[in-house]
Each structure stands twice: as C-alpha cells, then as structure tokens.
C-alpha cells in the first residue's frame, strides 16, 4: 500500500460515516456503502454497489461491532443485508479488513477467503479511547431517565475494566457515591485507592438493594432472578456489556425492573469524536503491519 491509500467504509453507524468524511477531507479516496436514510454531507462518497466500494480500496473498514448474527455486517442505516461472505468474496489478498469484535466464526470465514483481517478493539488505544464516549453516554442516559441528580446518588459499577474505570472516575467527579464490584483482589485494592467503595463479587448479593443506578460492564450474566429480586424497583439498570450482556433482560422486565441495554454508545452520542479515534487506530494498525 504505497502512496495515498484508498478506503472502503462498509456498514456500521454514524461513526463510519464520519470516518469516511474525515478521511476524504484529508485527501484520501473513500467510498461508503451500506448507508440509507441518513444524511451524508459528501454525497459523492456513496457507492452504488458493494463491488464499486471495495474494488479499488486498499483498506476495507467494517462496523463496530462487526456483526450481530455472524452472517451479515451490522448496518444501522441499511434496509438490505450485507453478507460477510459476499464482502470477503469481493476482496483480494492485497486488501485488509478492519472492524470491531470480529468473532471466531468471522475469522474462519476470512481465512477461507484468504482475507487479512484486524480487530480494531484488540488495540489497547482504541479500547481505552472508545470507553470515554461510552461512559459519557451512560451518564447521559441516567440523567435522562431518572428524576434525581447523579450527585449524591448511590451508584454501582459492575466490573473494573476499561469502561468501568473511566465511568467510575466520571461519576465520582460529579459527586456520586460510587461503588465498584470486582472479583480480583488487586482490583479491589485499586478501587479502594481511588476513593470508591469496593464490593467483591462474592458479597454483591447483600448490597444490591442499596443503589439508585446499577451499571454493568461484564459480558456474562451476573444479575439473574435471585439478584434482580434484591434490586429496588426504582433502581435504573444500564447494561454496557456486549452480548450476552450481564443482566437477564427478560427476567428484569417480568419483575418490573427498568433496564436499558445501551450498545454502541460511541456511535450514538459522539460519532465525530469516535470516528477520529477509529481513524487514528486504523493508521496505527496499517503502520505497525508495514502496509
């Protein structure tokens, strides 16, 4: 990939549209495909077909997350479906496919079509930066949904990964009483050192009735029927984890608990900022690979 690289942006949400426009503004050749019913400022970037978008591209950028059904690309603004195997069939060995949350099934598909891939969320810089708009969006959701201030509220953050760390810091900064659940004793120590109240996973059940808001960042079920029964009816549950999430949503609904599964927040609350993060990480991947 010598000289000025060309890009195909296929599927996704507002982040990918903003990414295409950003790359075009910087002088790169860009084609967008998989977007309908949403305004694109630079209409000339839209391709009429998948083939037109991909044919002359050096880099094909897909959605974050890549897929929700392991067969088609995640497309927030496209009534038709873009099958992943059809995209890979259009690509050649000199191109690279970059998307987020590329699971094993899609990786095997890429290998079958001899497509070189890179998962953008495997990059620490992207994962950390992506957590910032996720945390801001999570706070915005709570402010919109609750009749109380977050200041002086009792808020539990389940999980102390990238999102949990940033979310806890932001909540603490606006005066919330922040509790953080973790299972590692090292995380418990860090949580306490930051001035939050730590709760070990083994003790979580006994504390669940104390919160105005519970945020989950753990991508496996933690709050099931027994735990949900302990949660106050006026408590807002917000799940930020990828599938399958950390809350049994069906049980929460049946039990009258208000629960929101807030996926892909960066693309909804700060698409322009998120697009800049994606662009920088895409170029880091390309440069590190020597492409």
HUDAJO-V363583 format. One record per backbone hydrogen bond with DSSP energy under -1.0 kcal/mol. CO is the residue of the C=O (numbers start at 1). NH is the residue of the N-H. If there is no record, write none. Layout:
co:CO nh:NH
co:CO nh:NH
//
This chain:
co:6 nh:58
co:6 nh:59
co:7 nh:31
co:8 nh:61
co:9 nh:33
co:12 nh:76
co:13 nh:17
co:14 nh:18
co:15 nh:19
co:16 nh:20
co:17 nh:21
co:18 nh:22
co:19 nh:23
co:20 nh:24
co:21 nh:25
co:22 nh:26
co:23 nh:28
co:24 nh:27
co:29 nh:7
co:31 nh:9
co:32 nh:47
co:33 nh:11
co:42 nh:45
co:43 nh:46
co:45 nh:32
co:49 nh:53
co:50 nh:54
co:51 nh:55
co:54 nh:57
co:58 nh:96
co:59 nh:8
co:60 nh:98
co:61 nh:10
co:63 nh:100
co:66 nh:74
co:71 nh:84
co:74 nh:12
co:77 nh:36
co:82 nh:73
co:83 nh:87
co:84 nh:88
co:85 nh:89
co:86 nh:90
co:92 nh:95
co:96 nh:60
co:97 nh:118
co:98 nh:62
co:99 nh:120
co:100 nh:66
co:103 nh:107
co:104 nh:108
co:105 nh:109
co:106 nh:110
co:107 nh:111
co:108 nh:112
co:109 nh:113
co:110 nh:115
co:111 nh:114
co:116 nh:97
co:118 nh:99
co:119 nh:122
co:120 nh:123
co:123 nh:127
co:124 nh:128
co:125 nh:129
co:126 nh:130
co:129 nh:132
co:130 nh:134
co:131 nh:135
co:132 nh:136
co:133 nh:137
co:134 nh:138
co:135 nh:139
co:136 nh:140
co:137 nh:141
co:138 nh:142
co:139 nh:143
co:140 nh:144
co:141 nh:145
co:142 nh:146
co:150 nh:153
co:153 nh:177
co:154 nh:212
co:154 nh:213
co:155 nh:179
co:156 nh:215
co:157 nh:181
co:158 nh:217
co:161 nh:165
co:162 nh:166
co:163 nh:167
co:164 nh:168
co:165 nh:169
co:166 nh:170
co:167 nh:171
co:168 nh:172
co:169 nh:173
co:170 nh:174
co:171 nh:176
co:172 nh:175
co:175 nh:152
co:177 nh:155
co:178 nh:197
co:179 nh:157
co:180 nh:199
co:181 nh:159
co:182 nh:201
co:184 nh:188
co:185 nh:189
co:186 nh:190
co:187 nh:191
co:188 nh:192
co:189 nh:193
co:190 nh:194
co:191 nh:196
co:192 nh:195
co:197 nh:180
co:199 nh:182
co:200 nh:203
co:201 nh:204
co:204 nh:207
co:207 nh:210
co:212 nh:236
co:213 nh:156
co:214 nh:238
co:215 nh:158
co:216 nh:240
co:223 nh:248
co:224 nh:228
co:225 nh:229
co:227 nh:230
co:232 nh:235
co:236 nh:214
co:237 nh:260
co:238 nh:216
co:239 nh:262
co:242 nh:245
co:246 nh:222
co:246 nh:223
co:247 nh:249
co:248 nh:252
co:249 nh:253
co:250 nh:254
co:251 nh:255
co:252 nh:257
co:253 nh:256
co:258 nh:237
co:260 nh:239
co:261 nh:263
co:265 nh:268
co:265 nh:269
co:266 nh:270
co:270 nh:274
co:271 nh:275
co:272 nh:276
co:273 nh:277
co:274 nh:278
co:275 nh:279
co:276 nh:280
co:277 nh:281
co:278 nh:282
co:279 nh:283
co:280 nh:284
co:281 nh:285
co:282 nh:286
co:283 nh:287
co:284 nh:288
co:285 nh:289
co:286 nh:291
//
